[in-house]
Amino acid sequence: KEPDWSKFQDFLKGEVRFASVAKQYPAEAAELFAAAEENAKWRLRSYKRLAAENWSVEE
């Protein structure tokens, strides 16, 4: 199932480590949250590519 990306940054804000960054550095937090979302999307695409590979050993 494809993640609901519209809820991703809200999820991050619920995590203590990200919430503390947002509290201390509000100006940088939006940029960091966007970068984290792009990184998560990239990882998901990578996992999908790996899952689609044919890993069988042909003799």
mmCIF file of the N, C-alpha and C atoms, coordinates in Angstrom:
data_MODEL
# 
_entry.id   MODEL 
# 
loop_
_atom_site.group_PDB 
_atom_site.id 
_atom_site.type_symbol 
_atom_site.label_atom_id 
_atom_site.label_alt_id 
_atom_site.label_comp_id 
_atom_site.label_asym_id 
_atom_site.label_entity_id 
_atom_site.label_seq_id 
_atom_site.pdbx_PDB_ins_code 
_atom_site.Cartn_x 
_atom_site.Cartn_y 
_atom_site.Cartn_z 
_atom_site.occupancy 
_atom_site.B_iso_or_equiv 
_atom_site.pdbx_formal_charge 
_atom_site.auth_seq_id 
_atom_site.auth_comp_id 
_atom_site.auth_asym_id 
_atom_site.auth_atom_id 
_atom_site.pdbx_PDB_model_num 
ATOM 1   N N  . LYS A 1 1  ? 0.843  -1.179  0.000   1.00 0.00 ? 1  LYS A N  1 
ATOM 2   C CA . LYS A 1 1  ? 0.000  0.000   0.000   1.00 0.00 ? 1  LYS A CA 1 
ATOM 3   C C  . LYS A 1 1  ? 0.892  1.247   0.000   1.00 0.00 ? 1  LYS A C  1 
ATOM 4   N N  . GLU A 1 2  ? 0.543  2.184   -0.837  1.00 0.00 ? 2  GLU A N  1 
ATOM 5   C CA . GLU A 1 2  ? 1.297  3.430   -0.949  1.00 0.00 ? 2  GLU A CA 1 
ATOM 6   C C  . GLU A 1 2  ? 1.039  4.304   0.282   1.00 0.00 ? 2  GLU A C  1 
ATOM 7   N N  . PRO A 1 3  ? 2.073  4.861   0.869   1.00 0.00 ? 3  PRO A N  1 
ATOM 8   C CA . PRO A 1 3  ? 1.886  5.733   2.031   1.00 0.00 ? 3  PRO A CA 1 
ATOM 9   C C  . PRO A 1 3  ? 1.114  7.002   1.677   1.00 0.00 ? 3  PRO A C  1 
ATOM 10  N N  . ASP A 1 4  ? 0.445  7.563   2.653   1.00 0.00 ? 4  ASP A N  1 
ATOM 11  C CA . ASP A 1 4  ? -0.245 8.843   2.479   1.00 0.00 ? 4  ASP A CA 1 
ATOM 12  C C  . ASP A 1 4  ? 0.771  9.929   2.813   1.00 0.00 ? 4  ASP A C  1 
ATOM 13  N N  . TRP A 1 5  ? 1.399  10.466  1.783   1.00 0.00 ? 5  TRP A N  1 
ATOM 14  C CA . TRP A 1 5  ? 2.484  11.418  1.977   1.00 0.00 ? 5  TRP A CA 1 
ATOM 15  C C  . TRP A 1 5  ? 2.004  12.731  2.579   1.00 0.00 ? 5  TRP A C  1 
ATOM 16  N N  . SER A 1 6  ? 0.712  13.023  2.484   1.00 0.00 ? 6  SER A N  1 
ATOM 17  C CA . SER A 1 6  ? 0.208  14.270  3.064   1.00 0.00 ? 6  SER A CA 1 
ATOM 18  C C  . SER A 1 6  ? 0.276  14.255  4.595   1.00 0.00 ? 6  SER A C  1 
ATOM 19  N N  . LYS A 1 7  ? 0.391  13.071  5.172   1.00 0.00 ? 7  LYS A N  1 
ATOM 20  C CA . LYS A 1 7  ? 0.453  12.935  6.630   1.00 0.00 ? 7  LYS A CA 1 
ATOM 21  C C  . LYS A 1 7  ? 1.883  12.738  7.138   1.00 0.00 ? 7  LYS A C  1 
ATOM 22  N N  . PHE A 1 8  ? 2.844  12.675  6.234   1.00 0.00 ? 8  PHE A N  1 
ATOM 23  C CA . PHE A 1 8  ? 4.218  12.352  6.621   1.00 0.00 ? 8  PHE A CA 1 
ATOM 24  C C  . PHE A 1 8  ? 4.820  13.378  7.577   1.00 0.00 ? 8  PHE A C  1 
ATOM 25  N N  . GLN A 1 9  ? 4.718  14.647  7.235   1.00 0.00 ? 9  GLN A N  1 
ATOM 26  C CA . GLN A 1 9  ? 5.332  15.666  8.087   1.00 0.00 ? 9  GLN A CA 1 
ATOM 27  C C  . GLN A 1 9  ? 4.602  15.792  9.426   1.00 0.00 ? 9  GLN A C  1 
ATOM 28  N N  . ASP A 1 10 ? 3.301  15.531  9.447   1.00 0.00 ? 10 ASP A N  1 
ATOM 29  C CA . ASP A 1 10 ? 2.584  15.507  10.727  1.00 0.00 ? 10 ASP A CA 1 
ATOM 30  C C  . ASP A 1 10 ? 3.106  14.374  11.602  1.00 0.00 ? 10 ASP A C  1 
ATOM 31  N N  . PHE A 1 11 ? 3.407  13.244  10.969  1.00 0.00 ? 11 PHE A N  1 
ATOM 32  C CA . PHE A 1 11 ? 3.989  12.130  11.704  1.00 0.00 ? 11 PHE A CA 1 
ATOM 33  C C  . PHE A 1 11 ? 5.337  12.532  12.298  1.00 0.00 ? 11 PHE A C  1 
ATOM 34  N N  . LEU A 1 12 ? 6.164  13.205  11.490  1.00 0.00 ? 12 LEU A N  1 
ATOM 35  C CA . LEU A 1 12 ? 7.473  13.642  11.982  1.00 0.00 ? 12 LEU A CA 1 
ATOM 36  C C  . LEU A 1 12 ? 7.321  14.570  13.185  1.00 0.00 ? 12 LEU A C  1 
ATOM 37  N N  . LYS A 1 13 ? 6.376  15.467  13.118  1.00 0.00 ? 13 LYS A N  1 
ATOM 38  C CA . LYS A 1 13 ? 6.176  16.419  14.209  1.00 0.00 ? 13 LYS A CA 1 
ATOM 39  C C  . LYS A 1 13 ? 5.730  15.726  15.492  1.00 0.00 ? 13 LYS A C  1 
ATOM 40  N N  . GLY A 1 14 ? 5.183  14.534  15.369  1.00 0.00 ? 14 GLY A N  1 
ATOM 41  C CA . GLY A 1 14 ? 4.779  13.757  16.536  1.00 0.00 ? 14 GLY A CA 1 
ATOM 42  C C  . GLY A 1 14 ? 5.930  12.990  17.174  1.00 0.00 ? 14 GLY A C  1 
ATOM 43  N N  . GLU A 1 15 ? 7.040  12.887  16.457  1.00 0.00 ? 15 GLU A N  1 
ATOM 44  C CA . GLU A 1 15 ? 8.217  12.207  16.983  1.00 0.00 ? 15 GLU A CA 1 
ATOM 45  C C  . GLU A 1 15 ? 9.049  13.200  17.799  1.00 0.00 ? 15 GLU A C  1 
ATOM 46  N N  . VAL A 1 16 ? 9.496  12.798  18.968  1.00 0.00 ? 16 VAL A N  1 
ATOM 47  C CA . VAL A 1 16 ? 10.204 13.696  19.884  1.00 0.00 ? 16 VAL A CA 1 
ATOM 48  C C  . VAL A 1 16 ? 11.453 14.284  19.244  1.00 0.00 ? 16 VAL A C  1 
ATOM 49  N N  . ARG A 1 17 ? 12.226 13.461  18.564  1.00 0.00 ? 17 ARG A N  1 
ATOM 50  C CA . ARG A 1 17 ? 13.488 13.952  17.986  1.00 0.00 ? 17 ARG A CA 1 
ATOM 51  C C  . ARG A 1 17 ? 13.253 15.030  16.940  1.00 0.00 ? 17 ARG A C  1 
ATOM 52  N N  . PHE A 1 18 ? 12.177 14.913  16.155  1.00 0.00 ? 18 PHE A N  1 
ATOM 53  C CA . PHE A 1 18 ? 11.881 15.928  15.152  1.00 0.00 ? 18 PHE A CA 1 
ATOM 54  C C  . PHE A 1 18 ? 11.177 17.132  15.766  1.00 0.00 ? 18 PHE A C  1 
ATOM 55  N N  . ALA A 1 19 ? 10.330 16.892  16.745  1.00 0.00 ? 19 ALA A N  1 
ATOM 56  C CA . ALA A 1 19 ? 9.633  17.995  17.401  1.00 0.00 ? 19 ALA A CA 1 
ATOM 57  C C  . ALA A 1 19 ? 10.627 18.908  18.120  1.00 0.00 ? 19 ALA A C  1 
ATOM 58  N N  . SER A 1 20 ? 11.660 18.324  18.708  1.00 0.00 ? 20 SER A N  1 
ATOM 59  C CA . SER A 1 20 ? 12.652 19.150  19.400  1.00 0.00 ? 20 SER A CA 1 
ATOM 60  C C  . SER A 1 20 ? 13.458 19.992  18.409  1.00 0.00 ? 20 SER A C  1 
ATOM 61  N N  . VAL A 1 21 ? 13.717 19.446  17.233  1.00 0.00 ? 21 VAL A N  1 
ATOM 62  C CA . VAL A 1 21 ? 14.401 20.229  16.192  1.00 0.00 ? 21 VAL A CA 1 
ATOM 63  C C  . VAL A 1 21 ? 13.513 21.384  15.760  1.00 0.00 ? 21 VAL A C  1 
ATOM 64  N N  . ALA A 1 22 ? 12.232 21.114  15.564  1.00 0.00 ? 22 ALA A N  1 
ATOM 65  C CA . ALA A 1 22 ? 11.293 22.163  15.141  1.00 0.00 ? 22 ALA A CA 1 
ATOM 66  C C  . ALA A 1 22 ? 11.171 23.257  16.198  1.00 0.00 ? 22 ALA A C  1 
ATOM 67  N N  . LYS A 1 23 ? 11.256 22.862  17.460  1.00 0.00 ? 23 LYS A N  1 
ATOM 68  C CA . LYS A 1 23 ? 11.142 23.836  18.541  1.00 0.00 ? 23 LYS A CA 1 
ATOM 69  C C  . LYS A 1 23 ? 12.392 24.716  18.635  1.00 0.00 ? 23 LYS A C  1 
ATOM 70  N N  . GLN A 1 24 ? 13.567 24.113  18.498  1.00 0.00 ? 24 GLN A N  1 
ATOM 71  C CA . GLN A 1 24 ? 14.817 24.861  18.618  1.00 0.00 ? 24 GLN A CA 1 
ATOM 72  C C  . GLN A 1 24 ? 15.154 25.656  17.362  1.00 0.00 ? 24 GLN A C  1 
ATOM 73  N N  . TYR A 1 25 ? 14.870 25.081  16.210  1.00 0.00 ? 25 TYR A N  1 
ATOM 74  C CA . TYR A 1 25 ? 15.256 25.702  14.933  1.00 0.00 ? 25 TYR A CA 1 
ATOM 75  C C  . TYR A 1 25 ? 14.059 25.750  13.981  1.00 0.00 ? 25 TYR A C  1 
ATOM 76  N N  . PRO A 1 26 ? 13.054 26.564  14.289  1.00 0.00 ? 26 PRO A N  1 
ATOM 77  C CA . PRO A 1 26 ? 11.848 26.565  13.454  1.00 0.00 ? 26 PRO A CA 1 
ATOM 78  C C  . PRO A 1 26 ? 12.092 26.960  12.004  1.00 0.00 ? 26 PRO A C  1 
ATOM 79  N N  . ALA A 1 27 ? 13.046 27.836  11.753  1.00 0.00 ? 27 ALA A N  1 
ATOM 80  C CA . ALA A 1 27 ? 13.314 28.269  10.381  1.00 0.00 ? 27 ALA A CA 1 
ATOM 81  C C  . ALA A 1 27 ? 13.885 27.122  9.541   1.00 0.00 ? 27 ALA A C  1 
ATOM 82  N N  . GLU A 1 28 ? 14.762 26.337  10.119  1.00 0.00 ? 28 GLU A N  1 
ATOM 83  C CA . GLU A 1 28 ? 15.390 25.237  9.389   1.00 0.00 ? 28 GLU A CA 1 
ATOM 84  C C  . GLU A 1 28 ? 14.525 23.986  9.359   1.00 0.00 ? 28 GLU A C  1 
ATOM 85  N N  . ALA A 1 29 ? 13.590 23.866  10.291  1.00 0.00 ? 29 ALA A N  1 
ATOM 86  C CA . ALA A 1 29 ? 12.806 22.640  10.426  1.00 0.00 ? 29 ALA A CA 1 
ATOM 87  C C  . ALA A 1 29 ? 12.011 22.321  9.166   1.00 0.00 ? 29 ALA A C  1 
ATOM 88  N N  . ALA A 1 30 ? 11.390 23.308  8.560   1.00 0.00 ? 30 ALA A N  1 
ATOM 89  C CA . ALA A 1 30 ? 10.580 23.043  7.364   1.00 0.00 ? 30 ALA A CA 1 
ATOM 90  C C  . ALA A 1 30 ? 11.440 22.458  6.251   1.00 0.00 ? 30 ALA A C  1 
ATOM 91  N N  . GLU A 1 31 ? 12.629 23.008  6.079   1.00 0.00 ? 31 GLU A N  1 
ATOM 92  C CA . GLU A 1 31 ? 13.533 22.490  5.052   1.00 0.00 ? 31 GLU A CA 1 
ATOM 93  C C  . GLU A 1 31 ? 13.994 21.069  5.377   1.00 0.00 ? 31 GLU A C  1 
ATOM 94  N N  . LEU A 1 32 ? 14.298 20.816  6.645   1.00 0.00 ? 32 LEU A N  1 
ATOM 95  C CA . LEU A 1 32 ? 14.732 19.482  7.050   1.00 0.00 ? 32 LEU A CA 1 
ATOM 96  C C  . LEU A 1 32 ? 13.603 18.458  6.925   1.00 0.00 ? 32 LEU A C  1 
ATOM 97  N N  . PHE A 1 33 ? 12.372 18.849  7.264   1.00 0.00 ? 33 PHE A N  1 
ATOM 98  C CA . PHE A 1 33 ? 11.238 17.945  7.134   1.00 0.00 ? 33 PHE A CA 1 
ATOM 99  C C  . PHE A 1 33 ? 10.975 17.605  5.673   1.00 0.00 ? 33 PHE A C  1 
ATOM 100 N N  . ALA A 1 34 ? 11.099 18.592  4.802   1.00 0.00 ? 34 ALA A N  1 
ATOM 101 C CA . ALA A 1 34 ? 10.911 18.342  3.369   1.00 0.00 ? 34 ALA A CA 1 
ATOM 102 C C  . ALA A 1 34 ? 11.999 17.394  2.852   1.00 0.00 ? 34 ALA A C  1 
ATOM 103 N N  . ALA A 1 35 ? 13.228 17.590  3.308   1.00 0.00 ? 35 ALA A N  1 
ATOM 104 C CA . ALA A 1 35 ? 14.318 16.705  2.898   1.00 0.00 ? 35 ALA A CA 1 
ATOM 105 C C  . ALA A 1 35 ? 14.088 15.283  3.410   1.00 0.00 ? 35 ALA A C  1 
ATOM 106 N N  . ALA A 1 36 ? 13.597 15.145  4.620   1.00 0.00 ? 36 ALA A N  1 
ATOM 107 C CA . ALA A 1 36 ? 13.308 13.823  5.175   1.00 0.00 ? 36 ALA A CA 1 
ATOM 108 C C  . ALA A 1 36 ? 12.214 13.131  4.374   1.00 0.00 ? 36 ALA A C  1 
ATOM 109 N N  . GLU A 1 37 ? 11.212 13.892  3.942   1.00 0.00 ? 37 GLU A N  1 
ATOM 110 C CA . GLU A 1 37 ? 10.131 13.315  3.134   1.00 0.00 ? 37 GLU A CA 1 
ATOM 111 C C  . GLU A 1 37 ? 10.663 12.845  1.778   1.00 0.00 ? 37 GLU A C  1 
ATOM 112 N N  . GLU A 1 38 ? 11.478 13.661  1.137   1.00 0.00 ? 38 GLU A N  1 
ATOM 113 C CA . GLU A 1 38 ? 12.057 13.267  -0.152  1.00 0.00 ? 38 GLU A CA 1 
ATOM 114 C C  . GLU A 1 38 ? 12.937 12.033  -0.001  1.00 0.00 ? 38 GLU A C  1 
ATOM 115 N N  . ASN A 1 39 ? 13.687 11.965  1.091   1.00 0.00 ? 39 ASN A N  1 
ATOM 116 C CA . ASN A 1 39 ? 14.527 10.804  1.349   1.00 0.00 ? 39 ASN A CA 1 
ATOM 117 C C  . ASN A 1 39 ? 13.679 9.550   1.544   1.00 0.00 ? 39 ASN A C  1 
ATOM 118 N N  . ALA A 1 40 ? 12.578 9.656   2.253   1.00 0.00 ? 40 ALA A N  1 
ATOM 119 C CA . ALA A 1 40 ? 11.686 8.515   2.476   1.00 0.00 ? 40 ALA A CA 1 
ATOM 120 C C  . ALA A 1 40 ? 11.072 8.049   1.156   1.00 0.00 ? 40 ALA A C  1 
ATOM 121 N N  . LYS A 1 41 ? 10.694 8.994   0.299   1.00 0.00 ? 41 LYS A N  1 
ATOM 122 C CA . LYS A 1 41 ? 10.142 8.630   -1.008  1.00 0.00 ? 41 LYS A CA 1 
ATOM 123 C C  . LYS A 1 41 ? 11.193 7.915   -1.851  1.00 0.00 ? 41 LYS A C  1 
ATOM 124 N N  . TRP A 1 42 ? 12.433 8.403   -1.805  1.00 0.00 ? 42 TRP A N  1 
ATOM 125 C CA . TRP A 1 42 ? 13.521 7.781   -2.550  1.00 0.00 ? 42 TRP A CA 1 
ATOM 126 C C  . TRP A 1 42 ? 13.758 6.353   -2.066  1.00 0.00 ? 42 TRP A C  1 
ATOM 127 N N  . ARG A 1 43 ? 13.780 6.166   -0.726  1.00 0.00 ? 43 ARG A N  1 
ATOM 128 C CA . ARG A 1 43 ? 13.982 4.825   -0.157  1.00 0.00 ? 43 ARG A CA 1 
ATOM 129 C C  . ARG A 1 43 ? 12.875 3.879   -0.577  1.00 0.00 ? 43 ARG A C  1 
ATOM 130 N N  . LEU A 1 44 ? 11.627 4.354   -0.557  1.00 0.00 ? 44 LEU A N  1 
ATOM 131 C CA . LEU A 1 44 ? 10.501 3.512   -0.954  1.00 0.00 ? 44 LEU A CA 1 
ATOM 132 C C  . LEU A 1 44 ? 10.638 3.094   -2.418  1.00 0.00 ? 44 LEU A C  1 
ATOM 133 N N  . ARG A 1 45 ? 11.014 4.032   -3.295  1.00 0.00 ? 45 ARG A N  1 
ATOM 134 C CA . ARG A 1 45 ? 11.220 3.679   -4.709  1.00 0.00 ? 45 ARG A CA 1 
ATOM 135 C C  . ARG A 1 45 ? 12.340 2.651   -4.852  1.00 0.00 ? 45 ARG A C  1 
ATOM 136 N N  . SER A 1 46 ? 13.404 2.796   -4.075  1.00 0.00 ? 46 SER A N  1 
ATOM 137 C CA . SER A 1 46 ? 14.516 1.841   -4.119  1.00 0.00 ? 46 SER A CA 1 
ATOM 138 C C  . SER A 1 46 ? 14.060 0.453   -3.679  1.00 0.00 ? 46 SER A C  1 
ATOM 139 N N  . TYR A 1 47 ? 13.279 0.395   -2.611  1.00 0.00 ? 47 TYR A N  1 
ATOM 140 C CA . TYR A 1 47 ? 12.770 -0.892  -2.132  1.00 0.00 ? 47 TYR A CA 1 
ATOM 141 C C  . TYR A 1 47 ? 11.865 -1.537  -3.167  1.00 0.00 ? 47 TYR A C  1 
ATOM 142 N N  . LYS A 1 48 ? 11.043 -0.744  -3.836  1.00 0.00 ? 48 LYS A N  1 
ATOM 143 C CA . LYS A 1 48 ? 10.156 -1.289  -4.872  1.00 0.00 ? 48 LYS A CA 1 
ATOM 144 C C  . LYS A 1 48 ? 10.966 -1.829  -6.045  1.00 0.00 ? 48 LYS A C  1 
ATOM 145 N N  . ARG A 1 49 ? 12.036 -1.120  -6.430  1.00 0.00 ? 49 ARG A N  1 
ATOM 146 C CA . ARG A 1 49 ? 12.894 -1.618  -7.510  1.00 0.00 ? 49 ARG A CA 1 
ATOM 147 C C  . ARG A 1 49 ? 13.546 -2.942  -7.119  1.00 0.00 ? 49 ARG A C  1 
ATOM 148 N N  . LEU A 1 50 ? 14.042 -3.018  -5.889  1.00 0.00 ? 50 LEU A N  1 
ATOM 149 C CA . LEU A 1 50 ? 14.658 -4.267  -5.430  1.00 0.00 ? 50 LEU A CA 1 
ATOM 150 C C  . LEU A 1 50 ? 13.656 -5.410  -5.383  1.00 0.00 ? 50 LEU A C  1 
ATOM 151 N N  . ALA A 1 51 ? 12.441 -5.127  -4.953  1.00 0.00 ? 51 ALA A N  1 
ATOM 152 C CA . ALA A 1 51 ? 11.413 -6.148  -4.867  1.00 0.00 ? 51 ALA A CA 1 
ATOM 153 C C  . ALA A 1 51 ? 11.019 -6.655  -6.246  1.00 0.00 ? 51 ALA A C  1 
ATOM 154 N N  . ALA A 1 52 ? 11.128 -5.813  -7.262  1.00 0.00 ? 52 ALA A N  1 
ATOM 155 C CA . ALA A 1 52 ? 10.734 -6.196  -8.619  1.00 0.00 ? 52 ALA A CA 1 
ATOM 156 C C  . ALA A 1 52 ? 11.831 -6.998  -9.326  1.00 0.00 ? 52 ALA A C  1 
ATOM 157 N N  . GLU A 1 53 ? 13.034 -7.007  -8.792  1.00 0.00 ? 53 GLU A N  1 
ATOM 158 C CA . GLU A 1 53 ? 14.133 -7.728  -9.431  1.00 0.00 ? 53 GLU A CA 1 
ATOM 159 C C  . GLU A 1 53 ? 13.890 -9.227  -9.395  1.00 0.00 ? 53 GLU A C  1 
ATOM 160 N N  . ASN A 1 54 ? 14.444 -9.900  -10.377 1.00 0.00 ? 54 ASN A N  1 
ATOM 161 C CA . ASN A 1 54 ? 14.390 -11.360 -10.404 1.00 0.00 ? 54 ASN A CA 1 
ATOM 162 C C  . ASN A 1 54 ? 15.668 -11.876 -9.747  1.00 0.00 ? 54 ASN A C  1 
ATOM 163 N N  . TRP A 1 55 ? 15.546 -12.436 -8.561  1.00 0.00 ? 55 TRP A N  1 
ATOM 164 C CA . TRP A 1 55 ? 16.690 -12.869 -7.776  1.00 0.00 ? 55 TRP A CA 1 
ATOM 165 C C  . TRP A 1 55 ? 16.945 -14.378 -7.893  1.00 0.00 ? 55 TRP A C  1 
ATOM 166 N N  . SER A 1 56 ? 16.245 -15.035 -8.813  1.00 0.00 ? 56 SER A N  1 
ATOM 167 C CA . SER A 1 56 ? 16.427 -16.481 -8.945  1.00 0.00 ? 56 SER A CA 1 
ATOM 168 C C  . SER A 1 56 ? 17.776 -16.792 -9.589  1.00 0.00 ? 56 SER A C  1 
ATOM 169 N N  . VAL A 1 57 ? 18.311 -17.935 -9.248  1.00 0.00 ? 57 VAL A N  1 
ATOM 170 C CA . VAL A 1 57 ? 19.592 -18.376 -9.798  1.00 0.00 ? 57 VAL A CA 1 
ATOM 171 C C  . VAL A 1 57 ? 19.274 -19.281 -10.981 1.00 0.00 ? 57 VAL A C  1 
ATOM 172 N N  . GLU A 1 58 ? 19.759 -18.887 -12.146 1.00 0.00 ? 58 GLU A N  1 
ATOM 173 C CA . GLU A 1 58 ? 19.525 -19.706 -13.336 1.00 0.00 ? 58 GLU A CA 1 
ATOM 174 C C  . GLU A 1 58 ? 20.760 -20.574 -13.592 1.00 0.00 ? 58 GLU A C  1 
ATOM 175 N N  . GLU A 1 59 ? 20.491 -21.804 -13.936 1.00 0.00 ? 59 GLU A N  1 
ATOM 176 C CA . GLU A 1 59 ? 21.600 -22.738 -14.182 1.00 0.00 ? 59 GLU A CA 1 
ATOM 177 C C  . GLU A 1 59 ? 21.804 -22.921 -15.650 1.00 0.00 ? 59 GLU A C  1 
# 
